[in-house]
Amino acid sequence: MPQEIEVWYLIPALRRELAKVLIGEYGMSQKKVSEMFMITESAVSQYLKSKRGYELRFPKTGLEEIRKTAEKISSGEGEANNLLYMLCVKFRGTEHVCDFHRKQDKSLPKNCDLCC
């Protein structure tokens, strides 16, 4: 199901990339990132070490969208989880996520439109 792909793979992968950018480029602490996303500091640490959210990787254009969102978060333009949700909506049904879904579920037809 597309919702399972989003919950188990997309959201963790987005959190991983956002944490990397917020900490690496904006100098935020793991504690601050954990508070913003309402997750534990150890979860942030696992995202940074690619122990969580590592299965789904993003193309260059996806990483650019994630960086734009990280910039909005760091500048206070919006609440982190709301902006994370907006990223999920942007990525939902994209070719990249659908290809990942097909790899997870071999029974999906090539012309699958579950997410659209």
Backbone as CSV, one residue per row, in Angstrom:
resi,resn,N_x,N_y,N_z,CA_x,CA_y,CA_z,C_x,C_y,C_z
1,MET,0.830,-1.189,0.000,0.000,0.000,0.000,0.876,1.255,0.000
2,PRO,0.469,2.254,-0.740,1.252,3.500,-0.798,1.448,4.148,0.571
3,GLN,0.436,4.043,1.440,0.561,4.651,2.756,1.680,4.002,3.559
4,GLU,1.837,2.690,3.406,2.914,1.998,4.108,4.278,2.441,3.594
5,ILE,4.400,2.646,2.305,5.655,3.131,1.725,5.978,4.504,2.316
6,GLU,4.962,5.332,2.427,5.174,6.677,2.963,5.620,6.624,4.434
7,VAL,4.917,5.834,5.238,5.212,5.768,6.675,6.536,5.066,6.951
8,TRP,6.785,3.951,6.290,7.961,3.138,6.592,9.226,3.600,5.877
9,TYR,9.084,4.277,4.741,10.274,4.616,3.952,10.412,6.111,3.646
10,LEU,9.347,6.729,3.141,9.457,8.119,2.696,9.697,9.075,3.861
11,ILE,8.874,9.011,4.894,9.036,9.932,6.024,10.405,9.765,6.684
12,PRO,10.840,8.528,6.987,12.186,8.396,7.572,13.291,8.917,6.662
13,ALA,13.179,8.687,5.359,14.213,9.165,4.436,14.222,10.695,4.375
14,LEU,13.053,11.306,4.417,12.981,12.767,4.434,13.555,13.329,5.732
15,ARG,13.229,12.696,6.843,13.799,13.138,8.117,15.320,13.014,8.093
16,ARG,15.810,11.913,7.526,17.267,11.714,7.441,17.908,12.863,6.686
17,GLU,17.401,13.169,5.520,17.997,14.222,4.697,17.838,15.590,5.341
18,LEU,16.679,15.864,5.928,16.479,17.151,6.597,17.428,17.294,7.776
19,ALA,17.583,16.233,8.563,18.498,16.288,9.712,19.920,16.555,9.249
20,LYS,20.351,15.880,8.184,21.705,16.084,7.665,21.923,17.541,7.267
21,VAL,20.955,18.127,6.594,21.094,19.512,6.135,21.014,20.484,7.314
22,LEU,20.036,20.291,8.185,19.858,21.216,9.310,21.066,21.213,10.240
23,ILE,21.650,20.055,10.453,22.810,19.961,11.338,24.092,20.347,10.608
24,GLY,24.260,19.805,9.408,25.492,20.027,8.661,25.641,21.406,8.052
25,GLU,24.540,21.973,7.573,24.625,23.255,6.875,24.125,24.438,7.698
26,TYR,23.217,24.171,8.650,22.664,25.261,9.448,23.125,25.225,10.900
27,GLY,23.974,24.260,11.227,24.586,24.206,12.548,23.654,23.906,13.710
28,MET,22.513,23.332,13.430,21.591,22.983,14.512,22.123,21.774,15.270
29,SER,21.737,21.663,16.511,22.131,20.504,17.310,21.144,19.356,17.070
30,GLN,21.587,18.146,17.395,20.694,16.990,17.298,19.485,17.188,18.203
31,LYS,19.720,17.778,19.373,18.630,18.022,20.320,17.579,18.939,19.703
32,LYS,18.023,20.034,19.063,17.092,20.982,18.440,16.288,20.298,17.326
33,VAL,16.970,19.517,16.493,16.285,18.810,15.404,15.279,17.813,15.977
34,SER,15.670,17.107,17.032,14.754,16.122,17.630,13.512,16.817,18.184
35,GLU,13.697,17.970,18.795,12.557,18.727,19.328,11.647,19.207,18.209
36,MET,12.236,19.699,17.127,11.441,20.218,16.010,10.580,19.132,15.376
37,PHE,11.129,17.914,15.240,10.388,16.820,14.609,9.667,15.927,15.619
38,MET,9.786,16.290,16.905,9.135,15.533,17.976,9.538,14.059,17.954
39,ILE,10.851,13.840,17.823,11.424,12.505,17.862,12.580,12.520,18.863
40,THR,13.115,11.374,19.179,14.202,11.318,20.159,15.526,11.739,19.526
41,GLU,16.442,12.153,20.389,17.790,12.483,19.915,18.461,11.255,19.307
42,SER,18.200,10.081,19.896,18.812,8.867,19.348,18.277,8.569,17.950
43,ALA,17.024,8.904,17.682,16.482,8.727,16.325,17.228,9.631,15.344
44,VAL,17.486,10.865,15.744,18.240,11.792,14.887,19.639,11.226,14.639
45,SER,20.267,10.726,15.679,21.598,10.128,15.543,21.573,8.957,14.552
46,GLN,20.541,8.138,14.645,20.425,7.003,13.728,20.174,7.470,12.290
47,TYR,19.438,8.559,12.114,19.254,9.114,10.766,20.602,9.581,10.210
48,LEU,21.381,10.254,11.034,22.672,10.777,10.579,23.650,9.656,10.224
49,LYS,23.540,8.541,10.903,24.421,7.396,10.645,23.823,6.443,9.616
50,SER,22.694,6.840,9.012,21.970,6.022,8.029,21.603,4.643,8.571
51,LYS,21.271,4.599,9.852,20.735,3.375,10.442,19.211,3.360,10.343
52,ARG,18.642,4.511,10.100,17.202,4.667,9.860,17.048,5.461,8.577
53,GLY,16.006,5.149,7.846,15.679,5.936,6.673,16.671,5.814,5.532
54,TYR,17.430,4.739,5.495,18.480,4.597,4.487,18.013,3.914,3.205
55,GLU,16.864,3.262,3.222,16.447,2.468,2.067,16.094,3.308,0.845
56,LEU,15.477,4.444,1.073,15.025,5.301,-0.022,16.000,6.458,-0.190
57,ARG,16.556,6.564,-1.367,17.478,7.667,-1.700,16.793,8.566,-2.719
58,PHE,17.173,9.823,-2.706,16.517,10.807,-3.562,17.420,11.238,-4.712
59,PRO,16.803,11.522,-5.865,17.590,12.087,-6.979,17.972,13.528,-6.648
60,LYS,18.831,14.075,-7.457,19.344,15.436,-7.233,18.204,16.455,-7.090
61,THR,17.192,16.348,-7.923,16.076,17.308,-7.846,15.320,17.161,-6.527
62,GLY,15.204,15.945,-6.036,14.556,15.715,-4.752,15.354,16.318,-3.609
63,LEU,16.675,16.155,-3.671,17.542,16.719,-2.639,17.465,18.236,-2.626
64,GLU,17.287,18.844,-3.799,17.132,20.303,-3.870,15.852,20.744,-3.164
65,GLU,14.768,19.995,-3.353,13.503,20.311,-2.671,13.664,20.187,-1.157
66,ILE,14.385,19.163,-0.737,14.617,18.942,0.694,15.442,20.090,1.267
67,ARG,16.451,20.540,0.531,17.276,21.681,0.987,16.436,22.953,1.127
68,LYS,15.536,23.179,0.181,14.659,24.355,0.258,13.788,24.290,1.511
69,THR,13.311,23.094,1.810,12.482,22.919,3.000,13.316,23.123,4.259
70,ALA,14.533,22.609,4.276,15.423,22.809,5.430,15.679,24.297,5.649
71,GLU,15.830,25.038,4.570,16.044,26.484,4.680,14.834,27.158,5.321
72,LYS,13.628,26.739,4.905,12.411,27.301,5.495,12.331,26.978,6.985
73,ILE,12.683,25.743,7.336,12.651,25.342,8.746,13.637,26.180,9.548
74,SER,14.851,26.305,9.033,15.891,27.019,9.778,15.584,28.505,9.922
75,SER,14.884,29.069,8.963,14.563,30.497,9.036,13.245,30.764,9.759
76,GLY,12.586,29.697,10.208,11.340,29.861,10.955,10.123,30.147,10.096
77,GLU,10.211,29.830,8.798,9.088,30.090,7.897,7.911,29.147,8.103
78,GLY,8.133,28.095,8.847,7.049,27.152,9.091,7.456,26.117,10.114
79,GLU,6.472,25.427,10.649,6.710,24.382,11.637,7.262,23.150,10.925
80,ALA,8.265,22.529,11.521,9.010,21.439,10.876,8.122,20.295,10.411
81,ASN,7.209,19.834,11.258,6.379,18.696,10.854,5.369,19.069,9.773
82,ASN,4.901,20.313,9.758,4.016,20.751,8.672,4.779,20.779,7.346
83,LEU,6.003,21.282,7.393,6.818,21.327,6.170,7.218,19.924,5.727
84,LEU,7.456,19.016,6.679,7.728,17.618,6.351,6.521,17.009,5.644
85,TYR,5.338,17.298,6.155,4.112,16.800,5.514,4.005,17.315,4.075
86,MET,4.307,18.598,3.877,4.232,19.165,2.523,5.225,18.477,1.589
87,LEU,6.400,18.119,2.113,7.361,17.368,1.305,6.799,16.006,0.930
88,CYS,6.154,15.347,1.879,5.540,14.039,1.597,4.535,14.151,0.460
89,VAL,3.723,15.192,0.520,2.722,15.407,-0.526,3.414,15.607,-1.876
90,LYS,4.515,16.377,-1.884,5.257,16.617,-3.134,5.814,15.331,-3.718
91,PHE,6.334,14.464,-2.858,6.969,13.236,-3.330,5.978,12.108,-3.599
92,ARG,4.797,12.191,-3.019,3.787,11.143,-3.182,3.418,11.004,-4.657
93,GLY,3.496,9.796,-5.147,3.123,9.540,-6.527,4.167,9.922,-7.558
94,THR,5.350,10.348,-7.118,6.403,10.674,-8.077,6.992,9.384,-8.635
95,GLU,7.598,9.502,-9.769,8.190,8.328,-10.426,9.209,7.647,-9.509
96,HIS,9.986,8.435,-8.827,11.034,7.892,-7.957,10.439,7.033,-6.834
97,VAL,9.421,7.548,-6.166,8.796,6.804,-5.070,8.019,5.609,-5.614
98,CYS,7.370,5.778,-6.751,6.641,4.649,-7.354,7.595,3.532,-7.768
99,ASP,8.749,3.882,-8.313,9.747,2.861,-8.660,10.195,2.112,-7.410
100,PHE,10.397,2.851,-6.320,10.781,2.221,-5.060,9.664,1.285,-4.588
101,HIS,8.414,1.721,-4.707,7.261,0.905,-4.308,7.215,-0.395,-5.126
102,ARG,7.464,-0.289,-6.418,7.464,-1.487,-7.276,8.554,-2.477,-6.858
103,LYS,9.704,-1.959,-6.422,10.774,-2.847,-5.949,10.369,-3.550,-4.663
104,GLN,9.568,-2.888,-3.848,9.111,-3.482,-2.593,7.972,-4.480,-2.815
105,ASP,7.158,-4.219,-3.822,5.995,-5.064,-4.103,6.011,-5.460,-5.570
106,LYS,6.553,-6.631,-5.840,6.720,-7.107,-7.222,5.388,-7.358,-7.923
107,SER,4.284,-7.407,-7.190,2.987,-7.694,-7.810,2.347,-6.453,-8.423
108,LEU,2.920,-5.274,-8.197,2.336,-4.046,-8.774,2.527,-4.025,-10.289
109,PRO,1.483,-3.639,-11.002,1.638,-3.532,-12.462,2.497,-2.329,-12.837
110,LYS,3.071,-2.370,-14.029,3.928,-1.260,-14.489,3.155,0.059,-14.562
111,ASN,1.881,-0.027,-14.882,1.080,1.194,-15.007,0.279,1.460,-13.739
112,CYS,0.835,1.120,-12.597,0.182,1.316,-11.301,-0.100,2.805,-11.083
113,ASP,-1.295,3.101,-10.574,-1.651,4.490,-10.264,-2.258,4.613,-8.865
114,LEU,-1.838,3.748,-7.953,-2.351,3.767,-6.586,-2.118,5.100,-5.898
115,CYS,-0.978,5.686,-6.122,-0.598,6.918,-5.393,-1.151,8.182,-6.023
116,CYS,-1.590,8.105,-7.224,-1.999,9.319,-7.948,-3.422,9.714,-7.662
